[in-house]
Amino acid sequence: MTRRGERGFSIVEATIAVSLLAVGVAALAQVTIATGRAGMAARRATIAQQAASERMEQLRALAWTSDGNVVPVTDWNSDLTTTPASTGGVGLGSAPGTLATNTPGYCDFLDGDGRWLAAGTRAPAGAAWVRRWSVTAVDSLDDTLVLNVVVIPAATAGAQLGTAATLNGAWLVGMRTRRAR
């Protein structure tokens, strides 16, 4: 029995209210999922950028000077494919195509957090990133090098290398000019 002036909800009103609530919850769920995906993409971009920056700094730290402006001093034997770097590698040597393929001495593999796993030409188990680099002499400028470092997801390592951004990675370019010590 209802009292005078009191009114309950009809089935139509209740259905509309529940429908609006469901639409609101669904929209909130989509926003949460999109935010999570954006956060993961930002994290991956940060890892790739940091891994590329680390290798660029290692390349820039190798000896590329001259002794009293007379005798060039160049690091030809640091192995950057190991962590920590050791001897027995190519140092500031160059080889063609090192950015496009996994080339011994110019490639290593990282886990999902950007930690070094191994060197070589084949990705080990757990590899999430491939880091490649190149050192190229500039023909018209004696004593000048162009340094490239690219970090791309291991799953896309066989893809045509256009821009690292299209592969969700990072690509850094730097230059070194020989100077007197």
C-alpha positions as CSV (number, residue, x, y, z in Angstrom):
1,M,0.0,0.0,0.0
2,T,1.4,3.4,-0.9
3,R,0.8,6.7,0.9
4,R,-0.6,9.7,-0.7
5,G,2.1,11.8,-2.5
6,E,4.6,9.0,-2.5
7,R,5.7,7.6,-5.7
8,G,8.0,4.7,-6.6
9,F,10.1,4.1,-9.6
10,S,8.5,2.5,-12.6
11,I,10.2,-0.4,-14.4
12,V,11.0,2.0,-17.3
13,E,12.8,4.5,-15.1
14,A,14.8,1.8,-13.3
15,T,15.8,0.3,-16.7
16,I,16.9,3.7,-18.0
17,A,18.9,4.4,-14.8
18,V,20.7,1.0,-14.9
19,S,21.4,1.5,-18.6
20,L,23.0,4.9,-18.0
21,L,25.0,3.5,-15.2
22,A,26.2,0.6,-17.4
23,V,27.2,3.0,-20.2
24,G,29.1,5.2,-17.7
25,V,31.0,2.2,-16.2
26,A,31.9,0.9,-19.7
27,A,33.2,4.3,-20.7
28,L,35.3,4.4,-17.5
29,A,36.7,1.0,-18.2
30,Q,37.7,2.0,-21.7
31,V,39.4,5.1,-20.4
32,T,41.3,3.0,-17.8
33,I,42.4,0.5,-20.5
34,A,43.6,3.3,-22.8
35,T,45.5,5.0,-20.0
36,G,47.2,1.7,-19.2
37,R,48.2,1.2,-22.8
38,A,49.5,4.7,-23.1
39,G,51.5,4.2,-19.9
40,M,53.0,1.0,-21.2
41,A,53.9,2.6,-24.5
42,A,55.6,5.5,-22.7
43,R,57.5,3.0,-20.5
44,R,58.7,1.1,-23.6
45,A,59.7,4.3,-25.4
46,T,61.7,5.4,-22.3
47,I,63.5,2.0,-22.1
48,A,64.4,2.2,-25.8
49,Q,65.6,5.8,-25.5
50,Q,67.7,5.1,-22.4
51,A,69.3,2.0,-24.0
52,A,70.2,4.0,-27.1
53,S,71.6,6.9,-25.0
54,E,73.8,4.5,-23.0
55,R,75.3,3.0,-26.1
56,M,75.8,6.4,-27.7
57,E,77.7,7.6,-24.5
58,Q,79.9,4.5,-24.7
59,L,80.8,5.2,-28.3
60,R,81.5,8.8,-27.5
61,A,83.8,7.8,-24.6
62,L,86.1,5.7,-26.8
63,A,89.4,7.3,-27.8
64,W,89.2,9.4,-30.9
65,T,91.9,12.0,-30.4
66,S,95.4,12.8,-31.7
67,D,98.6,12.9,-29.8
68,G,99.9,16.4,-30.0
69,N,97.9,17.0,-33.3
70,V,100.3,14.6,-35.1
71,V,99.5,10.9,-34.4
72,P,95.9,9.8,-34.4
73,V,94.8,7.8,-31.4
74,T,91.8,5.6,-32.0
75,D,90.1,2.8,-30.0
76,W,90.0,-0.1,-32.4
77,N,89.5,-2.9,-29.8
78,S,86.9,-2.1,-27.2
79,D,84.1,-4.6,-27.1
80,L,80.9,-2.8,-26.5
81,T,78.8,-6.0,-27.0
82,T,79.7,-7.1,-23.4
83,T,78.7,-5.5,-20.1
84,P,80.9,-4.1,-18.8
85,A,82.8,-3.3,-22.0
86,S,86.0,-5.3,-22.5
87,T,88.7,-5.6,-25.1
88,G,88.7,-7.8,-28.2
89,G,86.0,-6.0,-30.1
90,V,85.8,-3.5,-33.0
91,G,85.8,-0.3,-31.0
92,L,85.3,2.6,-33.4
93,G,85.7,0.3,-36.4
94,S,83.0,0.3,-39.1
95,A,81.2,-2.3,-41.2
96,P,78.4,-1.8,-43.8
97,G,74.8,-2.5,-42.9
98,T,75.2,-2.8,-39.2
99,L,71.9,-0.9,-38.5
100,A,69.8,-3.1,-40.8
101,T,71.1,-6.6,-39.6
102,N,72.5,-8.2,-36.5
103,T,76.2,-7.9,-37.2
104,P,78.8,-9.4,-34.8
105,G,80.5,-6.6,-32.9
106,Y,77.7,-4.1,-33.6
107,C,74.6,-5.7,-32.0
108,D,73.4,-6.8,-28.6
109,F,70.2,-7.9,-26.9
110,L,68.3,-6.5,-23.9
111,D,65.5,-7.8,-21.8
112,G,62.2,-6.0,-21.3
113,D,63.7,-3.6,-18.7
114,G,66.6,-2.7,-20.9
115,R,69.2,-4.8,-19.1
116,W,71.9,-6.4,-21.2
117,L,71.4,-10.1,-22.0
118,A,73.9,-11.1,-24.7
119,A,75.7,-10.2,-27.9
120,G,75.7,-12.1,-31.2
121,T,73.4,-12.3,-34.2
122,R,70.5,-14.4,-32.7
123,A,68.2,-13.1,-29.9
124,P,68.5,-15.2,-26.8
125,A,65.4,-16.3,-24.8
126,G,63.9,-13.4,-23.0
127,A,65.2,-10.8,-25.4
128,A,62.8,-7.9,-25.9
129,W,65.1,-5.4,-27.6
130,V,67.8,-5.4,-30.2
131,R,70.4,-2.7,-30.0
132,R,72.5,-2.0,-33.1
133,W,75.1,0.7,-33.8
134,S,77.2,1.9,-36.6
135,V,80.4,4.1,-36.9
136,T,80.8,5.8,-40.3
137,A,83.7,8.0,-41.4
138,V,82.6,11.2,-43.2
139,D,84.4,11.2,-46.5
140,S,84.7,15.0,-47.0
141,L,85.6,15.7,-43.3
142,D,88.8,14.0,-42.2
143,D,88.8,12.9,-38.6
144,T,85.0,13.1,-38.3
145,L,82.7,10.1,-37.5
146,V,78.9,9.7,-37.6
147,L,77.6,7.5,-34.8
148,N,74.2,5.8,-35.1
149,V,72.4,3.7,-32.4
150,V,69.1,2.1,-33.0
151,V,67.1,0.1,-30.5
152,I,64.0,-1.8,-31.7
153,P,61.8,-4.5,-30.3
154,A,63.3,-8.0,-30.9
155,A,60.0,-9.1,-32.5
156,T,60.5,-6.5,-35.3
157,A,64.2,-7.0,-35.8
158,G,63.8,-8.6,-39.2
159,A,61.6,-5.7,-40.5
160,Q,62.8,-3.2,-42.9
161,L,64.6,-0.4,-40.9
162,G,62.9,2.8,-42.0
163,T,62.6,4.8,-38.8
164,A,62.8,3.4,-35.4
165,A,59.7,5.2,-34.4
166,T,57.6,3.1,-36.8
167,L,59.0,0.0,-35.0
168,N,58.4,1.5,-31.6
169,G,62.0,2.0,-30.8
170,A,64.6,4.8,-30.7
171,W,67.3,6.0,-33.1
172,L,70.1,8.4,-32.1
173,V,72.6,10.1,-34.3
174,G,75.8,11.8,-33.1
175,M,79.1,13.0,-34.5
176,R,82.7,12.8,-33.2
177,T,85.6,15.0,-34.4
178,R,89.1,14.1,-33.6
179,R,90.8,16.6,-31.2
180,A,94.2,16.9,-29.6
181,R,94.7,15.5,-26.2
